[in-house]
Amino acid sequence: MGMLVSMGGFIFGYDTGQISGFLAMPDFLDRFGQRHSDGTAYFSNVRSGLIVAMLSIGTLIGALVAAPIADVIGRKPSVTFWCCIFSVGNIVMISSEHHWYQIMMGRWVAGLGIGALSLLVPMYMAETAPRHIRGALISTYQLFITFGIFLAACINYGCFEHQRGSAVSWRIPMGLAFVFAFILGAGILIFPETPRFLYRKGQKDEARRVMLKVYGAPENHYSVHLELEEIGAKLRAESVHEGVVQEWINMFRAPKMAYRILLGVALQMFQQLTGANYFFYYGTVIFKATGINNSYVTQMILNGINFGSTFYGLYIVEHYGRRRSLIVGSFWMFLMFLIFASVGHFSLDRNDPQSTESSGTAMIVLASFFIFGFATTWGPMIWTICGELYPSRYRAKGMALSTASNWFWNFLLAFFTPFITGDIDFLYGYVFAGCNVLGLFLIYFFVIEGQGRTLEEIDTMYLLGVKPWNSQKWVAPPPEEIAKIRREAGTETGVAEAGEVQPIATGAAEPARDSESTQGEKELEHHE
């Protein structure tokens, strides 16, 4: 299930990885580029920026629009619908002959589908996966993004080598995207809807059946019963529904929700500001500037490292926790970008890069080390954390806003990078180095450790104001205590008048979980 649903990430990665190669393909350049006075083709910063970045505008809109649709028709049918939208965008692009703006608008339409899938896939996994593998399962989304980027680089290289003077060189990579969209759109239909969505719609027996199947547990297993009770308590506390606009207002007014929304937006912003897409979008162009003869090969190597390293990230997320891994990852990426920028600006001869070949080689090595750090930490784990941040009632809306933040900053970087590098060249790396330091502080002071917790427990930790640096040691109350905490928060019907929020004592004692609950969880993990 996790592998098929993660095809949404694969589609995103594939579309991200192929555009860098297209910009350097002779036929693509000849058809959609501009002309110098001597007749040679080139892409201006504006045109290349718009072609690359228009995808991100579409993804931003798609992520926002997908949330209310998913809340009405469900997570599963939404995935199929947005796969169809993505395919329409590909038809627009692949049918273009000489109009660059047709490529641009096709990427915008395809972006609508990719943005929606970037919201729906982590949400589907977060609402379905057992707690002890949830982090790793959501992180497979990032794994498939990296696989898509890597495969796109390989296909681009093959098409460039064998069909470089033909439209086939870029139409084959584009056309293959239809196959991937069909696999996801049709394949998702054989899997069940998420148990939390089913429970919200009153289909409690079906929710139980799905959860038993996903957990691989026997009928009436205690841990499944316990988690369903937690889901029910949480949904009862969220049972007051009003108009669409009022629901958005209520979301920001709900206890600790504005804090969590801003946190999710900031996390996705800093994932982009790590600088990873600097290499993924413009890697072919970047390494041409270092004197590499075949930058397609270099890009393929970097994308291969990105893909392979993400496997290790799946292990890290469930064995070393979110917070510790992200803090170490931030510091590592800061160091790599600091050295990369210094070598590129002070050591590399940009007018004659062949004369400083060792500097170009060093930059490729540093870029590889950076990508290893990103792929094992910030790449997969930010999607995991954002999938855990929000309560069920507001999960679609909260994830839509955080995902939109990712795509907004994706657009800014994709569009403005050619202009910035044209003015300050590799000094641009210092900007990303500084952003990685800020990301480190964001994780330490604001992100709660969710390793081994249910979504309801994580929600309770935010409601109680548990300090992030103490969150790993926090002991969860039993389900009835969790329900009481939510009633005191004023979100359960009949407990508090609308608009009134009862204070929560953050210093209250934290009761230990009962032994029966703990034993049930151990039995379930043993059963699996």
C-alpha positions in Angstrom: 0.0 0.0 0.0 2.7 2.5 1.0 4.7 1.8 -2.1 1.8 2.3 -4.5 0.4 5.4 -2.8 3.9 6.9 -2.8 3.7 7.0 -6.6 2.3 10.5 -5.9 5.8 11.4 -4.7 7.4 9.6 -7.7 5.3 11.7 -10.1 6.4 14.9 -8.3 10.1 13.8 -8.4 9.9 12.7 -12.0 8.5 16.1 -13.2 11.1 17.9 -11.0 14.0 15.9 -12.4 13.2 16.0 -16.1 13.0 19.8 -16.5 16.7 20.4 -15.7 17.7 18.1 -18.6 15.1 19.6 -21.0 16.7 23.0 -20.8 20.0 21.7 -22.1 18.5 19.5 -24.9 19.3 20.9 -28.4 15.8 20.3 -29.9 14.0 21.6 -26.8 16.2 24.7 -26.9 15.7 25.2 -30.6 11.9 25.0 -30.4 11.2 27.0 -27.3 14.3 29.2 -26.7 15.1 32.7 -28.0 17.6 33.7 -30.6 20.8 35.7 -30.4 21.6 38.1 -33.3 23.7 35.3 -34.8 20.8 32.9 -34.8 22.0 30.7 -31.9 19.3 29.6 -29.5 19.3 30.4 -25.7 16.9 30.6 -22.8 16.7 34.0 -21.1 16.5 34.0 -17.3 12.8 35.0 -17.5 11.8 32.3 -19.9 13.7 29.5 -18.2 12.5 30.7 -14.8 8.8 30.8 -16.0 9.0 27.3 -17.6 10.6 25.8 -14.4 8.6 27.8 -11.8 5.1 27.7 -13.3 4.8 24.1 -12.1 5.1 25.4 -8.5 2.3 27.9 -9.0 0.0 25.1 -10.1 1.1 22.9 -7.2 0.4 25.7 -4.7 -3.1 26.1 -6.0 -3.6 22.4 -6.2 -2.6 21.8 -2.6 -5.1 24.4 -1.4 -8.0 23.3 -3.6 -7.5 19.6 -2.8 -8.2 19.9 0.9 -11.9 20.7 0.8 -12.4 18.2 -2.0 -10.7 15.5 0.1 -12.9 16.3 3.1 -16.1 15.8 1.0 -15.4 12.9 -1.3 -12.6 11.2 0.6 -8.9 10.7 0.2 -9.0 7.8 -2.2 -11.2 9.1 -5.0 -9.4 12.5 -4.7 -6.1 10.8 -5.7 -7.6 9.3 -8.9 -9.2 12.7 -9.8 -5.9 14.6 -9.5 -4.0 12.0 -11.5 -6.4 12.7 -14.3 -5.7 16.5 -14.0 -1.9 15.8 -14.1 -2.4 13.8 -17.3 -4.2 16.7 -18.9 -1.3 18.9 -18.2 1.1 16.4 -19.9 -1.1 16.3 -23.0 -0.8 20.1 -23.2 3.0 20.0 -23.0 3.7 17.0 -25.2 1.5 18.4 -28.0 3.4 21.7 -28.2 5.4 22.3 -31.4 7.0 25.8 -31.0 5.1 27.7 -28.4 7.1 28.0 -25.1 4.0 29.3 -23.3 2.2 26.1 -24.1 4.9 24.2 -22.2 4.6 26.7 -19.4 0.8 26.4 -19.1 1.0 22.6 -19.4 3.4 22.6 -16.5 0.9 24.8 -14.6 -2.0 22.3 -15.2 0.3 19.3 -14.3 1.3 21.2 -11.2 -2.3 21.3 -10.0 -2.3 17.5 -9.9 1.1 17.3 -8.3 0.3 19.8 -5.6 -2.9 18.0 -4.7 -1.1 14.6 -4.6 1.6 16.1 -2.4 -1.1 16.9 0.1 -3.2 13.7 -0.3 -0.4 11.1 -0.2 1.1 12.0 3.2 -2.4 12.5 4.6 -3.6 9.0 3.4 -0.5 7.5 5.0 -0.7 9.4 8.3 -4.4 8.4 8.7 -3.9 4.7 7.8 -0.4 3.6 9.0 0.2 1.9 12.4 2.0 4.3 14.8 5.2 2.4 15.0 5.9 2.5 11.3 4.0 5.7 10.5 7.1 7.8 10.2 8.9 5.4 7.9 5.8 4.9 5.8 5.2 8.6 5.3 8.9 9.0 4.5 8.5 6.6 1.6 6.8 9.5 -0.1 10.1 11.3 -0.1 11.9 8.1 -1.1 9.7 7.9 -4.2 10.3 11.6 -4.9 14.0 10.9 -5.0 13.5 7.8 -7.2 11.5 9.9 -9.6 14.2 12.5 -9.8 16.8 9.8 -10.3 14.9 8.0 -13.0 14.2 11.2 -14.9 17.9 12.0 -14.9 18.6 8.5 -16.3 15.9 8.7 -19.0 17.1 12.3 -19.9 20.6 11.0 -20.3 19.6 8.1 -22.5 17.4 10.3 -24.7 20.1 13.0 -24.9 22.7 10.5 -26.0 20.6 8.7 -28.6 18.0 11.2 -29.8 19.6 14.6 -29.0 18.6 16.2 -32.3 15.0 15.0 -32.3 11.8 16.0 -30.4 11.8 12.4 -29.2 14.6 13.4 -26.8 12.1 15.3 -24.6 8.7 13.8 -25.7 9.6 10.3 -24.5 10.4 11.5 -20.9 7.1 13.5 -20.9 5.1 10.6 -22.3 6.2 8.2 -19.7 4.6 10.3 -17.0 1.2 9.1 -18.3 2.1 5.5 -17.3 3.0 6.6 -13.7 -0.2 8.6 -13.3 -2.3 5.6 -14.5 -0.5 3.3 -12.0 -1.4 5.5 -9.1 -4.9 6.6 -10.2 -6.1 3.1 -11.0 -4.1 1.3 -8.3 -5.4 3.4 -5.4 -8.9 2.1 -6.1 -8.1 -1.4 -4.9 -7.1 0.0 -1.4 -9.5 1.1 1.3 -10.4 4.6 2.4 -8.5 5.8 5.5 -10.1 4.6 8.8 -10.1 8.1 10.3 -12.1 9.5 7.3 -14.5 6.5 7.5 -15.0 7.1 11.2 -15.7 10.8 10.6 -18.4 9.8 8.1 -20.0 7.4 10.6 -18.8 4.2 9.1 -17.3 2.8 12.3 -17.5 -0.9 11.5 -15.7 -0.3 8.2 -13.1 1.8 10.0 -12.5 -1.1 12.4 -12.2 -3.6 9.5 -9.7 -1.4 7.7 -7.6 -0.9 10.8 -7.5 -4.6 11.6 -6.5 -5.4 8.0 -3.7 -2.7 8.0 -2.4 -3.8 11.4 -2.6 -7.4 10.5 -4.4 -8.0 13.9 -7.0 -10.6 14.9 -10.6 -9.5 15.5 -11.2 -7.5 18.7 -7.5 -7.0 19.3 -7.0 -4.6 22.3 -4.6 -2.2 20.6 -6.9 -1.6 17.7 -9.8 -1.2 20.1 -7.8 1.3 22.0 -6.8 3.4 19.0 -10.4 3.4 17.7 -11.4 4.8 21.1 -8.8 7.5 20.8 -10.0 8.4 17.3 -13.6 8.4 18.6 -12.8 10.6 21.6 -10.9 13.0 19.3 -13.7 13.2 16.8 -16.3 13.7 19.5 -14.3 16.7 20.7 -14.3 18.1 17.2 -18.0 17.4 16.5 -19.2 21.0 16.1 -19.4 21.8 12.4 -20.3 25.2 10.9 -20.0 26.8 7.5 -16.9 26.6 5.4 -15.6 30.0 6.1 -16.4 29.6 9.8 -14.6 26.3 9.9 -11.4 28.1 8.7 -11.9 30.8 11.3 -12.5 28.1 14.0 -9.3 26.4 12.9 -7.2 29.4 13.7 -9.1 30.0 16.9 -8.8 26.4 18.2 -6.3 25.8 21.0 -2.7 25.7 19.7 -3.9 25.5 16.1 -2.5 28.9 14.9 0.8 27.9 16.4 0.8 24.5 14.6 -0.3 26.0 11.3 2.6 28.6 11.4 4.9 25.8 12.4 3.9 23.6 9.5 4.2 26.6 7.1 7.7 27.4 8.5 8.9 23.7 8.3 7.9 23.4 4.6 9.5 26.8 3.9 12.8 25.8 5.5 12.7 22.5 3.6 12.9 24.5 0.4 15.5 26.9 1.9 17.8 24.0 2.6 18.9 24.6 -1.0 18.2 21.0 -2.3 16.2 22.2 -5.3 19.1 24.5 -6.3 20.8 21.3 -7.5 17.7 19.4 -8.7 16.2 22.2 -10.9 19.5 23.7 -12.2 22.0 21.0 -11.6 22.8 20.4 -15.2 23.4 24.2 -15.7 25.4 24.5 -12.4 27.9 21.8 -13.3 28.3 23.0 -16.8 29.7 26.1 -15.2 32.3 24.1 -13.3 33.7 22.7 -16.6 32.1 19.2 -16.5 31.9 18.0 -20.1 28.7 15.9 -19.6 26.7 17.4 -16.8 23.9 14.9 -17.4 26.2 12.2 -15.9 26.9 14.4 -12.9 23.2 15.1 -12.4 22.5 11.4 -12.6 25.2 10.6 -10.0 23.8 13.2 -7.6 20.2 12.0 -8.1 21.4 8.5 -7.5 23.0 9.5 -4.2 19.7 11.3 -3.3 17.7 8.2 -4.0 20.0 5.7 -2.3 20.5 7.9 0.8 16.7 8.1 1.4 16.6 4.4 2.2 18.8 5.2 5.2 16.5 8.1 6.1 13.6 5.6 6.5 15.7 3.8 9.1 16.7 7.0 10.9 13.2 8.4 11.2 12.0 5.5 13.4 15.3 4.7 15.3 16.7 8.1 16.1 13.6 10.3 16.2 12.6 13.3 14.2 14.2 16.1 16.3 17.7 14.7 16.8 17.9 13.7 13.1 16.8 17.1 11.8 19.1 19.0 14.0 22.1 17.0 12.9 21.0 17.3 9.3 20.7 21.1 9.5 24.2 21.4 10.8 25.6 19.0 8.2 23.9 20.9 5.3 25.1 24.2 6.7 28.7 23.0 6.6 28.5 21.6 3.1 26.9 24.7 1.6 29.4 26.9 3.4 32.4 25.1 1.9 30.6 24.6 -1.5 30.0 28.4 -1.8 33.5 29.2 -0.7 35.2 26.9 -3.2 32.9 28.0 -6.0 33.5 31.7 -5.4 37.1 31.9 -4.3 38.8 28.9 -5.9 36.9 28.1 -9.2 37.9 30.1 -12.2 34.5 30.7 -13.8 35.9 32.1 -17.0 38.1 29.1 -17.6 36.9 26.3 -15.3 39.1 23.7 -17.0 42.1 25.4 -15.4 40.7 24.7 -11.9 39.5 21.2 -12.5 40.2 20.2 -8.8 37.8 22.9 -7.6 35.0 21.6 -9.9 35.6 18.1 -8.6 35.5 19.3 -5.0 32.2 21.0 -5.6 30.6 17.8 -7.0 31.8 15.9 -3.9 30.5 18.6 -1.6 27.1 18.6 -3.4 27.0 14.8 -3.0 27.6 15.1 0.8 25.0 17.8 1.0 22.4 15.7 -0.8 23.2 12.7 1.5 22.4 14.9 4.5 19.2 16.2 2.9 17.9 12.8 1.8 18.4 11.2 5.2 16.8 14.0 7.3 15.0 17.1 5.9 13.8 15.4 2.7 11.6 12.7 4.2 11.1 13.9 7.8 9.4 17.2 7.1 6.5 15.4 5.3 6.3 13.0 8.3 6.1 15.8 10.9 3.5 17.8 8.9 1.4 14.6 8.6 1.4 14.4 12.4 0.9 18.0 13.3 -2.8 18.5 13.0 -6.0 17.0 14.6 -8.3 15.0 12.3 -10.9 17.8 11.9 -8.3 20.3 10.6 -5.8 17.9 9.1 -6.7 18.5 5.4 -6.8 22.3 5.8 -3.6 22.4 7.9 -1.7 20.2 5.6 -3.0 22.2 2.6 -1.5 25.4 4.1 1.8 23.8 4.9 2.1 22.1 1.5 1.2 25.4 -0.2 4.1 27.0 1.7 6.4 24.4 0.2 5.2 25.1 -3.3 5.3 28.9 -2.8 8.9 28.8 -1.8 9.6 26.2 -4.5 8.3 28.8 -7.0 10.3 31.6 -5.6 13.5 29.6 -5.7 12.8 28.1 -9.2 12.1 31.5 -10.7 14.6 33.8 -9.1 17.6 31.4 -8.9 18.8 32.2 -12.4 18.8 35.9 -11.7 20.5 35.6 -8.3 23.3 33.3 -9.5 23.8 35.6 -12.5 24.6 38.4 -10.1 26.4 36.7 -7.2 27.3 33.3 -8.7 28.2 30.7 -6.0 27.9 33.1 -3.1 24.2 32.1 -3.3 25.3 29.1 -1.3 25.9 31.3 1.8 22.2 32.2 1.8 21.2 28.5 2.0 23.9 27.9 4.6 22.3 30.6 6.8 18.8 29.2 6.3 20.0 25.8 7.5 21.1 27.3 10.7 17.7 29.0 11.2 16.1 25.6 10.5 18.1 24.0 13.2 16.8 26.5 15.8 13.2 26.0 14.5 13.4 22.3 15.1 15.0 22.6 18.6 12.6 25.2 20.0 9.3 24.3 18.3 9.0 20.7 17.0 7.7 18.0 19.3 9.0 14.5 19.0 6.4 12.2 17.5 8.3 8.9 17.3 6.1 6.0 18.6 3.1 8.3 19.3 -0.4 8.0 18.0 -1.8 11.1 16.2 -4.1 11.7 19.1 -1.2 11.7 21.6 0.7 14.2 19.5 -2.3 16.4 19.4 -2.6 16.2 23.2 1.1 17.1 23.6 0.5 20.3 21.7 -2.7 21.1 23.7 -0.8 20.6 26.9 2.1 22.8 25.8 4.7 20.1 26.3 8.2 21.6 25.8 9.7 20.3 22.6 13.1 19.5 24.2 11.2 17.4 26.9 8.7 15.8 24.5 10.6 12.5 24.0 10.3 11.7 27.7 6.6 12.7 28.0 4.3 9.9 29.2 0.9 9.8 27.5 -2.3 9.8 29.6 -4.9 7.0 29.1 -7.6 7.7 26.4 -10.2 9.0 28.9 -7.7 11.6 30.2 -7.0 12.6 26.6 -10.7 13.1 26.1 -10.9 15.2 29.3 -8.1 17.4 28.1 -9.9 18.1 24.9 -13.1 18.9 26.7 -11.2 21.4 28.9 -9.9 22.9 25.6 -13.6 23.8 24.9 -13.9 21.9 21.6 -16.4 19.2 22.7 -20.1 19.8 22.2 -21.9 20.8 25.4 -18.8 21.4 27.5 -18.0 25.0 26.8 -19.9 27.7 25.1 -18.9 28.7 21.6 -15.8 31.0 21.7 -14.9 30.1 25.3 -11.7 28.2 25.9 -10.9 26.8 29.3 -7.3 27.1 30.3 -5.1 24.0 30.3 -2.6 23.6 33.1 0.7 22.8 31.4 2.3 21.9 34.6 -0.1 19.2 35.6 1.1 15.8 36.4 1.2 13.4 33.5 -0.3 10.1 34.4 1.3 6.9 33.2 -0.4 4.8 30.6 -2.1 1.8 32.0 -0.2 -1.5 31.7 -3.0 -3.1 29.7 -2.6 -0.5 26.9 1.2 -1.0 26.8 0.8 -4.8 26.8 -1.7 -4.6 24.0 0.7 -2.5 21.8 3.6 -5.0 22.5 1.4 -7.9 21.5 0.4 -6.2 18.3 4.0 -5.4 17.3 4.9 -9.0 18.1 1.9 -10.2 16.0 3.1 -8.1 13.0 
